[in-house]
């Protein structure tokens, strides 16, 4: 169709152009609505798929936790029973071990009791002070053995260094608070030490030298007591280290502990088996149940989305053809600015009123009015 022929067309040409423009506008609106619906459907599909995945995940997690918690509670109860029974066994063993120690050391303890009574009677009959029969006296004036010698050394350090130092510090904060020559503290310290040695030798002569035979006999008695104490400690240590529990009649505790240990192993094995069954069987059943309940809606949305995609593709293809037809048949001749529904309606009105009989005439009148 030539340009001149188009401009000589009557109003029917413009009417067809307007119908095409209107159809394109309607198609664009319908396409926009279809795309909006496609977007909503796609979002709904994503939400449903996510909901399915979330429900499957949370259900599987909770079911597994429920299984584990059930068995863990039984294991905890079993462990508490084992600890409680073990405590009772240990208490009973300690009690019976104490009785065994007491029984096996009874003769030695009785011998010590008699020896102490003998020593007490010895000092009493010879009119010697009970102080001379004390451990402190023998440590200070007649030490024997490494233990008493070490204690004597510590006492010497206390009396010759500790007490003088304590007195000096006390005086420095009281009597000599304003300060005094250090030599004064040295003199005070030496005076205390000399005084202690004087007292020591006085007691040594009055208590030990005058009663030397009694003190020596008392030492012999104390040595016997010490020997008995060593035997008692040896027996106690031997009994304590003895791993054989058969002498304490604890079989009923051992039998019950064995039962509880077997029960714990059984519970652990059943827990492992239950989890294995869950992973290999129950899990698939749960997934299938949830999927069967929610999958139809997902499939429906997928089908709807597919239908919309096909519809949109068809509409876009048709719209492209309509736009191409509009360009080829109308825009090329009339210009893009006149190919609108409003302007085409104005041109048609001009021709209907008889102001112009051709398209070109209508355009001239329209532009003249502008």
C-alpha positions as CSV (number, residue, x, y, z in Angstrom):
1,X,0.0,0.0,0.0
2,X,1.6,3.3,-1.1
3,X,1.8,6.4,1.1
4,X,-0.4,8.4,-1.2
5,X,-3.1,5.7,-1.2
6,X,-3.0,5.6,2.6
7,X,-3.6,9.3,3.0
8,X,-6.5,9.1,0.6
9,X,-8.1,6.4,2.8
10,X,-11.4,7.1,4.5
11,X,-12.2,6.8,8.2
12,X,-12.3,3.0,8.1
13,X,-8.5,3.0,7.9
14,X,-8.3,5.0,11.1
15,X,-11.0,2.9,12.8
16,X,-8.9,-0.2,12.2
17,X,-5.8,1.5,13.5
18,X,-7.7,2.5,16.6
19,X,-9.0,-1.0,17.1
20,X,-5.4,-2.4,16.8
21,X,-4.1,0.2,19.3
22,X,-6.9,-0.6,21.7
23,X,-6.3,-4.3,21.2
24,X,-2.6,-3.8,21.9
25,X,-3.3,-1.8,25.1
26,X,-5.8,-4.5,26.2
27,X,-3.2,-7.2,25.5
28,X,-0.5,-5.4,27.4
29,X,-2.8,-5.0,30.4
30,X,-3.7,-8.7,30.2
31,X,0.0,-9.6,29.9
32,X,0.8,-7.5,32.9
33,X,-1.9,-9.2,34.9
34,X,-0.7,-12.6,33.8
35,X,2.9,-11.8,34.8
36,X,1.8,-10.5,38.2
37,X,-0.2,-13.8,38.7
38,X,2.9,-15.7,37.5
39,X,5.0,-13.9,40.1
40,X,2.5,-14.6,42.9
41,X,2.2,-18.3,41.9
42,X,5.9,-18.7,41.7
43,X,6.2,-17.1,45.2
44,X,3.5,-19.5,46.5
45,X,5.3,-22.4,45.0
46,X,8.6,-21.4,46.6
47,X,6.8,-21.0,50.0
48,X,5.1,-24.4,49.7
49,X,8.4,-26.2,48.7
50,X,10.2,-24.5,51.6
51,X,7.3,-25.4,53.9
52,X,7.6,-29.0,52.8
53,X,11.4,-29.0,53.4
54,X,11.1,-27.3,56.7
55,X,8.4,-29.6,58.0
56,X,10.3,-32.7,56.9
57,X,13.5,-31.3,58.5
58,X,11.9,-30.3,61.8
59,X,9.8,-33.5,62.1
60,X,12.8,-35.8,61.4
61,X,14.9,-33.8,63.9
62,X,12.2,-33.9,66.6
63,X,11.5,-37.6,66.2
64,X,15.2,-38.4,66.4
65,X,15.6,-36.3,69.5
66,X,12.5,-38.0,71.1
67,X,14.1,-41.4,70.5
68,X,17.5,-40.3,71.8
69,X,15.9,-38.5,74.8
70,X,13.9,-41.6,75.7
71,X,16.9,-43.9,75.8
72,X,19.1,-41.2,77.4
73,X,16.7,-40.8,80.3
74,X,16.8,-44.6,80.9
75,X,20.7,-44.5,80.7
76,X,20.7,-41.6,83.2
77,X,18.5,-43.5,85.5
78,X,20.6,-46.6,85.1
79,X,23.8,-44.6,85.8
80,X,22.2,-43.1,88.9
81,X,21.3,-46.6,90.2
82,X,24.9,-47.8,89.5
83,X,26.4,-44.8,91.4
84,X,24.0,-45.2,94.3
85,X,24.7,-49.0,94.6
86,X,28.5,-48.4,94.2
87,X,28.3,-45.9,97.0
88,X,26.5,-48.4,99.2
89,X,29.1,-51.0,98.4
90,X,32.0,-48.7,99.1
91,X,30.4,-47.7,102.4
92,X,29.9,-51.3,103.4
93,X,33.4,-52.2,102.3
94,X,34.9,-49.3,104.3
95,X,32.9,-50.4,107.3
96,X,33.9,-54.0,107.1
97,X,37.5,-53.1,106.3
98,X,37.5,-51.0,109.4
99,X,36.2,-53.9,111.4
100,X,38.9,-56.1,109.9
101,X,41.6,-53.6,110.7
102,X,40.3,-53.3,114.2
103,X,40.1,-57.1,114.6
104,X,43.6,-57.8,113.3
105,X,45.2,-55.0,115.3
106,X,43.3,-55.6,118.5
107,X,46.1,-57.4,120.2
108,X,48.6,-54.7,119.3
109,X,46.2,-51.9,120.4
110,X,45.6,-53.8,123.7
111,X,49.4,-54.2,124.1
112,X,49.9,-50.5,123.6
113,X,47.1,-49.7,126.1
114,X,48.9,-51.9,128.7
115,X,52.3,-50.3,127.9
116,X,50.9,-46.8,128.4
117,X,49.3,-47.9,131.7
118,X,52.6,-49.4,132.7
119,X,54.5,-46.2,131.8
120,X,52.0,-44.1,133.8
121,X,52.3,-46.4,136.8
122,X,56.1,-46.4,136.5
123,X,56.3,-42.6,136.8
124,X,53.6,-42.5,139.5
125,X,55.4,-45.0,141.7
126,X,58.7,-43.2,141.4
127,X,57.1,-39.9,142.1
128,X,58.2,-38.4,138.7
129,X,56.1,-35.7,137.1
130,X,53.7,-36.8,134.4
131,X,55.4,-34.1,132.2
132,X,58.4,-36.4,132.0
133,X,56.2,-39.1,130.4
134,X,55.0,-36.8,127.6
135,X,56.0,-36.8,124.0
136,X,57.2,-33.2,124.2
137,X,59.6,-34.1,127.1
138,X,61.1,-37.1,125.2
139,X,61.4,-35.0,122.0
140,X,63.2,-32.2,123.9
141,X,65.4,-34.1,126.3
142,X,65.7,-37.7,125.1
143,X,64.9,-37.9,121.4
144,X,65.0,-41.2,119.6
145,X,64.4,-41.9,115.9
146,X,64.3,-39.7,112.9
147,X,60.8,-38.3,113.6
148,X,61.7,-37.0,117.1
149,X,65.0,-35.6,115.9
150,X,63.3,-33.6,113.1
151,X,60.7,-32.3,115.6
152,X,63.5,-31.3,118.0
153,X,65.2,-29.3,115.2
154,X,62.0,-27.5,114.4
155,X,61.5,-26.7,118.1
156,X,65.0,-25.3,118.3
157,X,64.3,-23.1,115.3
158,X,61.1,-21.9,116.9
159,X,62.7,-21.1,120.2
160,X,65.9,-19.7,119.0
161,X,64.6,-17.7,115.9
162,X,60.9,-17.6,115.9
163,X,60.2,-16.3,119.5
164,X,63.1,-13.7,119.5
165,X,61.8,-12.4,116.1
166,X,58.2,-12.2,117.3
167,X,59.3,-10.4,120.5
168,X,61.4,-7.9,118.4
169,X,58.6,-7.2,116.0
170,X,56.1,-6.7,118.8
171,X,58.5,-4.2,120.6
172,X,59.1,-2.3,117.3
173,X,55.4,-1.5,117.2
174,X,54.9,-0.8,120.9
175,X,57.8,0.2,123.2
176,X,60.2,1.1,120.4
177,X,57.7,2.6,118.0
178,X,59.7,5.8,117.7
179,X,62.8,3.8,116.6
180,X,65.8,2.3,118.3
181,X,69.3,1.1,117.3
182,X,69.3,-2.4,115.7
183,X,71.8,-3.5,118.2
184,X,69.1,-3.3,120.9
185,X,67.1,-6.0,119.0
186,X,70.2,-8.2,118.7
187,X,70.8,-7.9,122.5
188,X,67.1,-8.7,123.2
189,X,67.2,-11.7,120.9
190,X,70.4,-13.1,122.5
191,X,69.0,-12.5,125.9
192,X,65.9,-14.5,125.1
193,X,68.0,-17.4,123.6
194,X,70.3,-17.4,126.7
195,X,67.3,-17.4,129.0
196,X,65.8,-20.4,127.0
197,X,69.0,-22.4,127.3
198,X,69.2,-21.7,131.0
199,X,65.6,-22.9,131.5
200,X,66.4,-25.9,129.2
201,X,69.4,-27.0,131.3
202,X,67.5,-26.5,134.6
203,X,64.7,-28.7,133.4
204,X,67.2,-31.2,131.9
205,X,69.0,-31.6,135.3
206,X,65.9,-31.6,137.4
207,X,63.7,-33.8,135.3
208,X,66.0,-36.1,133.3
209,X,69.3,-36.4,135.2
210,X,67.6,-37.0,138.6
211,X,65.2,-39.5,137.1
212,X,67.5,-41.0,134.5
213,X,66.6,-44.7,135.2
214,X,62.9,-44.0,135.1
215,X,63.3,-41.9,131.9
216,X,65.3,-44.7,130.2
217,X,62.7,-47.3,131.2
218,X,60.0,-45.0,129.9
219,X,61.9,-44.7,126.7
220,X,62.0,-48.5,126.3
221,X,58.2,-48.6,126.9
222,X,57.7,-45.8,124.3
223,X,59.9,-47.7,121.8
224,X,57.7,-50.8,122.2
225,X,54.6,-48.6,121.6
226,X,56.3,-47.1,118.5
227,X,57.1,-50.6,117.2
228,X,53.5,-51.7,117.8
229,X,52.3,-48.5,116.0
230,X,54.5,-49.4,113.0
231,X,53.0,-52.9,112.9
232,X,49.5,-51.4,113.2
233,X,50.2,-49.1,110.2
234,X,51.7,-52.0,108.2
235,X,48.6,-54.1,108.9
236,X,46.3,-51.2,108.0
237,X,48.2,-50.4,104.8
238,X,48.2,-54.1,103.8
239,X,44.4,-54.4,104.3
240,X,43.8,-51.1,102.5
241,X,45.8,-52.1,99.5
242,X,44.4,-55.6,99.3
243,X,42.3,-55.8,96.1
244,X,40.6,-59.1,97.2
245,X,37.1,-58.1,98.2
246,X,35.9,-61.7,98.8
247,X,36.6,-61.4,102.6
248,X,34.0,-58.6,102.9
249,X,30.9,-60.6,101.6
250,X,30.0,-58.0,99.0
251,X,28.7,-60.5,96.4
252,X,25.1,-59.3,96.4
253,X,26.4,-55.8,95.5
254,X,28.6,-57.2,92.8
255,X,25.8,-59.3,91.3
256,X,23.4,-56.3,91.2
257,X,26.1,-54.0,89.7
258,X,26.7,-56.6,87.0
259,X,23.0,-56.7,86.3
260,X,22.9,-52.9,86.0
261,X,26.0,-52.9,83.8
262,X,24.4,-55.4,81.5
263,X,21.2,-53.4,81.5
264,X,23.2,-50.3,80.5
265,X,24.8,-52.1,77.6
266,X,21.4,-53.4,76.5
267,X,19.9,-49.9,76.6
268,X,22.9,-48.6,74.6
269,X,22.5,-51.3,72.0
270,X,18.8,-50.8,71.7
271,X,19.4,-47.0,71.3
272,X,21.8,-47.7,68.5
273,X,19.4,-50.1,66.9
274,X,16.4,-47.7,67.2
275,X,18.4,-44.9,65.6
276,X,19.5,-47.3,62.8
277,X,15.8,-48.3,62.2
278,X,14.8,-44.6,62.2
279,X,17.5,-43.7,59.7
280,X,16.8,-46.7,57.4
281,X,13.0,-47.1,57.6
282,X,11.1,-44.6,59.7
283,X,12.7,-41.6,58.1
284,X,11.4,-42.6,54.7
285,X,7.9,-43.3,56.0
286,X,7.8,-39.8,57.6
287,X,9.1,-38.1,54.5
288,X,6.6,-40.0,52.3
289,X,3.7,-39.1,54.6
290,X,4.5,-35.4,54.7
291,X,5.2,-35.3,51.0
292,X,2.0,-37.1,50.1
293,X,0.0,-34.6,52.1
294,X,1.7,-31.4,50.7
295,X,2.8,-32.5,47.2
296,X,-0.6,-32.2,45.5
297,X,-0.7,-28.5,46.2
298,X,2.9,-28.1,45.0
299,X,2.1,-30.1,41.8
300,X,-1.0,-27.9,41.3
301,X,1.0,-24.8,41.6
302,X,3.6,-26.1,39.2
303,X,0.9,-27.0,36.7
304,X,-0.6,-23.6,37.1
305,X,2.8,-21.9,36.7
306,X,3.5,-24.0,33.6
307,X,0.1,-23.0,32.1
308,X,0.8,-19.3,32.9
309,X,4.2,-19.5,31.2
310,X,2.7,-21.0,28.1
311,X,-0.1,-18.3,28.1
312,X,2.4,-15.5,28.6
313,X,4.6,-16.8,25.8
314,X,1.6,-17.0,23.5
315,X,0.5,-13.5,24.5
316,X,4.0,-12.0,24.1
317,X,4.3,-13.7,20.7
318,X,0.8,-12.3,19.6
319,X,1.6,-8.9,21.1
320,X,4.8,-8.8,19.1
321,X,2.9,-9.6,15.9
322,X,0.3,-6.9,16.7
323,X,3.0,-4.3,17.4
324,X,4.8,-5.3,14.2
325,X,1.5,-5.0,12.2
326,X,0.8,-1.6,13.9
327,X,4.3,-0.4,12.9
328,X,4.1,-1.7,9.3
329,X,0.5,-0.6,8.6
330,X,0.0,2.6,10.6
331,X,3.0,4.0,12.5
332,X,5.1,4.0,9.2
333,X,2.5,6.3,7.6
334,X,0.8,8.2,10.4
335,X,3.8,8.5,12.8
336,X,4.1,7.2,16.3
337,X,2.6,10.3,17.9
338,X,-0.7,9.9,16.1
339,X,-1.0,6.2,16.8
340,X,-2.7,6.6,20.1
341,X,-6.3,5.8,20.9
342,X,-7.1,9.4,21.9
343,X,-5.6,11.0,18.7
344,X,-7.0,8.4,16.4
345,X,-10.5,9.0,18.0
346,X,-10.0,12.8,17.3
347,X,-9.1,12.1,13.7
348,X,-12.2,9.8,13.2
349,X,-14.4,12.5,14.8
350,X,-13.1,15.1,12.3
351,X,-14.0,12.8,9.4
352,X,-17.4,11.8,10.9
353,X,-18.3,15.5,11.2
354,X,-17.5,15.9,7.4
355,X,-14.7,18.4,8.0
356,X,-12.4,16.1,6.1
357,X,-13.0,13.2,3.7
358,X,-9.6,11.7,3.7
359,X,-7.0,10.7,6.3
360,X,-4.6,13.4,5.0
361,X,-7.3,16.0,5.3
362,X,-8.2,14.9,8.8
363,X,-4.6,15.2,9.8
364,X,-4.3,18.7,8.4
365,X,-7.5,19.8,10.2
366,X,-6.2,18.2,13.5
367,X,-2.9,19.8,13.2
368,X,-4.5,23.1,12.2
369,X,-6.6,23.0,15.4
370,X,-3.5,22.3,17.5
